[in-house]
Amino acid sequence: MNGKRFIYKNIRLENNRQKLCFDYSIETDGETYELTEQILLPSPLPENDTTDRILRALHIALGISYYKTFLPSEIKHAYTMDSDEVEFWNTVFKNGLGEFLYKNNLSSDRLAKFKVQAGDIEPGEQDNINLKDNSALLGIGGGKDSVVAGELLKEMQINTAGFVLATKENMGQSKPVADIMDVDLLAVRRTIDPQIFDLNKLDGAYNGHVPISLIFGLIGCLLATINGDKYVIVANEASASIPQTTHGGNKINHQWSKSLEFENKFQKFINENISTNIIYTSIIRPLNSIAIAKIFSNYPKYFETFTSDNSVFKIKKGMREHPRWSSDSPKSLSSYILLAPWINDEELVQIFGQDFLNRPDLQEMFLALLGVQGDNILDCVGTPDELKLSLSLLNQQERFLNSKLMLLAIEKSVFLDNPDKELESAMKISNNHAIPEELSSKLLPLLKEKI
């Protein structure tokens, strides 16, 4: 079955503007499918031009999950779109679906292109939302990155609330983490059209990763208009900008919508197409995963609660693994290695419930994470250099020396010759970020104290 046309049909607001319905059509050479995604907000959405522009962008972004099923050659929508916005959305589709194209061995030429057009729906011109200057809305996924970001915001004395994009009723560990952080949590409940699971099984259908952090960012902007927050804060570290492989001459980054490249483009898009008052940024961008792990180790109150494993957010309930850490997840193994040099053995058991370095069944995954053997792992994990440094620090500390994977690391000679020098480099605060000056002037001195 081949896709012919993908249509962005309609946005419907129900239940006093608290339930948002986004309608789409997929036309194939055999049948036309009508799909609707639902977003349930914690409070009614205010009526103004700014929220209308966010809804318009969210309509396009959410549609990616359905468009990719059959990759129709044409996209149809009713929105007026200039050349800058066309460039933004074409870049989002190409780079945000980079991993999807790589895993399905498809060329980016297969993607439909947005075009400049004078549509039937014009964006409103007024930008009259009232936002509080010293107020932030922090995305809380329940992992160590959002914990560090939240604690930094509190020390910067910025009024903070959290938000989470829940899979129906499931919020993972976001609520327990927000409770420990002592911030209110705004939960947005997302329901993907259930037809998509049947469509994904049809001949000619494709499956794969979408730029979920773009959707997360737009949800944050929508909530900012409800909650009155100037800053939409995410927790994307420096390593998120590093691609894992190449395909068809393009760099492939599983975390592209968490990268600095995306952040810069998204800031520009918000400023030009949504509001000059909303500021989206990551406040841990100056740090790599090693520095974040060190800072996180100073917050033991989260040890029994946080998780960096995404299995708790999987759409199909039967695929969600419990407890907090999947037994065979690259993220679980990566998180263990990154945290181990900074946390004692007893605390590691408290967090993970096991010694992931004593798991011979994870040998192939371990070597792939280190870039020693096998295909690169496309996931939100530490880079091979970061993981090798962490293992070298453990070797220097004479810890886990008899664990199966540490013995394998010795056999494969992955330890660094001068880990102290590499650690010094890893602890440097990068100036390569997109944090506005009014925040960075408070943040950067604080980071220097932390590391």
DAFENVEN-V368204 format. One record per residue. N is the residue number from 1. RES is the residue in one letter. SS is DSSP state (alpha for helix, beta for strand, coil for the rest). Layout:
# DAFENVEN-V368204
N RES SS
N RES SS
This chain:
# DAFENVEN-V368204
1 M coil
2 N coil
3 G beta
4 K beta
5 R beta
6 F beta
7 I beta
8 Y beta
9 K beta
10 N beta
11 I beta
12 R beta
13 L beta
14 E beta
15 N coil
16 N coil
17 R coil
18 Q coil
19 K beta
20 L beta
21 C beta
22 F beta
23 D beta
24 Y beta
25 S beta
26 I beta
27 E beta
28 T beta
29 D coil
30 G coil
31 E coil
32 T beta
33 Y beta
34 E beta
35 L beta
36 T beta
37 E beta
38 Q beta
39 I beta
40 L beta
41 L coil
42 P coil
43 S coil
44 P coil
45 L coil
46 P coil
47 E coil
48 N coil
49 D alpha
50 T alpha
51 T alpha
52 D alpha
53 R alpha
54 I alpha
55 L alpha
56 R alpha
57 A alpha
58 L alpha
59 H alpha
60 I alpha
61 A alpha
62 L alpha
63 G coil
64 I alpha
65 S alpha
66 Y alpha
67 Y alpha
68 K coil
69 T coil
70 F coil
71 L coil
72 P coil
73 S coil
74 E beta
75 I beta
76 K beta
77 H coil
78 A coil
79 Y beta
80 T coil
81 M beta
82 D coil
83 S alpha
84 D alpha
85 E alpha
86 V alpha
87 E alpha
88 F alpha
89 W alpha
90 N alpha
91 T alpha
92 V alpha
93 F alpha
94 K alpha
95 N alpha
96 G alpha
97 L coil
98 G alpha
99 E alpha
100 F alpha
101 L alpha
102 Y alpha
103 K alpha
104 N coil
105 N coil
106 L coil
107 S coil
108 S alpha
109 D alpha
110 R alpha
111 L coil
112 A coil
113 K coil
114 F coil
115 K coil
116 V coil
117 Q beta
118 A coil
119 G coil
120 D coil
121 I beta
122 E coil
123 P coil
124 G coil
125 E coil
126 Q coil
127 D coil
128 N coil
129 I coil
130 N coil
131 L coil
132 K beta
133 D beta
134 N beta
135 S beta
136 A beta
137 L beta
138 L beta
139 G beta
140 I coil
141 G coil
142 G coil
143 G coil
144 K alpha
145 D alpha
146 S alpha
147 V alpha
148 V alpha
149 A alpha
150 G alpha
151 E alpha
152 L alpha
153 L alpha
154 K alpha
155 E alpha
156 M coil
157 Q coil
158 I coil
159 N beta
160 T beta
161 A beta
162 G beta
163 F beta
164 V beta
165 L beta
166 A beta
167 T beta
168 K coil
169 E coil
170 N beta
171 M coil
172 G coil
173 Q coil
174 S alpha
175 K alpha
176 P alpha
177 V alpha
178 A alpha
179 D alpha
180 I alpha
181 M alpha
182 D coil
183 V coil
184 D coil
185 L beta
186 L beta
187 A beta
188 V beta
189 R beta
190 R beta
191 T beta
192 I coil
193 D coil
194 P coil
195 Q alpha
196 I alpha
197 F alpha
198 D alpha
199 L alpha
200 N coil
201 K coil
202 L coil
203 D coil
204 G coil
205 A coil
206 Y coil
207 N coil
208 G coil
209 H coil
210 V coil
211 P coil
212 I alpha
213 S alpha
214 L alpha
215 I alpha
216 F alpha
217 G alpha
218 L alpha
219 I alpha
220 G alpha
221 C alpha
222 L alpha
223 L alpha
224 A alpha
225 T alpha
226 I alpha
227 N alpha
228 G coil
229 D beta
230 K beta
231 Y beta
232 V beta
233 I beta
234 V beta
235 A coil
236 N coil
237 E coil
238 A alpha
239 S alpha
240 A alpha
241 S alpha
242 I coil
243 P coil
244 Q coil
245 T beta
246 T beta
247 H beta
248 G coil
249 G coil
250 N beta
251 K beta
252 I beta
253 N coil
254 H coil
255 Q coil
256 W alpha
257 S alpha
258 K alpha
259 S coil
260 L alpha
261 E alpha
262 F alpha
263 E alpha
264 N alpha
265 K alpha
266 F alpha
267 Q alpha
268 K alpha
269 F alpha
270 I alpha
271 N alpha
272 E alpha
273 N alpha
274 I coil
275 S coil
276 T coil
277 N coil
278 I coil
279 I beta
280 Y beta
281 T beta
282 S beta
283 I coil
284 I coil
285 R coil
286 P coil
287 L coil
288 N coil
289 S alpha
290 I alpha
291 A alpha
292 I alpha
293 A alpha
294 K alpha
295 I alpha
296 F alpha
297 S coil
298 N coil
299 Y coil
300 P alpha
301 K alpha
302 Y alpha
303 F coil
304 E coil
305 T coil
306 F coil
307 T coil
308 S coil
309 D coil
310 N alpha
311 S alpha
312 V alpha
313 F alpha
314 K coil
315 I coil
316 K coil
317 K alpha
318 G alpha
319 M alpha
320 R coil
321 E coil
322 H coil
323 P coil
324 R coil
325 W coil
326 S coil
327 S coil
328 D coil
329 S coil
330 P alpha
331 K alpha
332 S alpha
333 L alpha
334 S alpha
335 S alpha
336 Y alpha
337 I alpha
338 L alpha
339 L alpha
340 A alpha
341 P coil
342 W coil
343 I coil
344 N coil
345 D alpha
346 E alpha
347 E alpha
348 L alpha
349 V alpha
350 Q alpha
351 I alpha
352 F alpha
353 G coil
354 Q coil
355 D coil
356 F alpha
357 L alpha
358 N alpha
359 R coil
360 P alpha
361 D alpha
362 L alpha
363 Q alpha
364 E alpha
365 M alpha
366 F alpha
367 L alpha
368 A alpha
369 L alpha
370 L coil
371 G coil
372 V coil
373 Q coil
374 G coil
375 D coil
376 N coil
377 I coil
378 L coil
379 D coil
380 C coil
381 V coil
382 G coil
383 T coil
384 P alpha
385 D alpha
386 E alpha
387 L alpha
388 K alpha
389 L alpha
390 S alpha
391 L alpha
392 S alpha
393 L alpha
394 L alpha
395 N alpha
396 Q alpha
397 Q coil
398 E coil
399 R coil
400 F coil
401 L coil
402 N coil
403 S coil
404 K alpha
405 L alpha
406 M alpha
407 L alpha
408 L alpha
409 A alpha
410 I alpha
411 E alpha
412 K coil
413 S coil
414 V coil
415 F coil
416 L coil
417 D coil
418 N coil
419 P alpha
420 D alpha
421 K alpha
422 E alpha
423 L alpha
424 E alpha
425 S alpha
426 A alpha
427 M coil
428 K coil
429 I coil
430 S coil
431 N coil
432 N coil
433 H coil
434 A coil
435 I coil
436 P coil
437 E alpha
438 E alpha
439 L alpha
440 S alpha
441 S alpha
442 K alpha
443 L alpha
444 L alpha
445 P alpha
446 L alpha
447 L alpha
448 K alpha
449 E alpha
450 K alpha
451 I coil
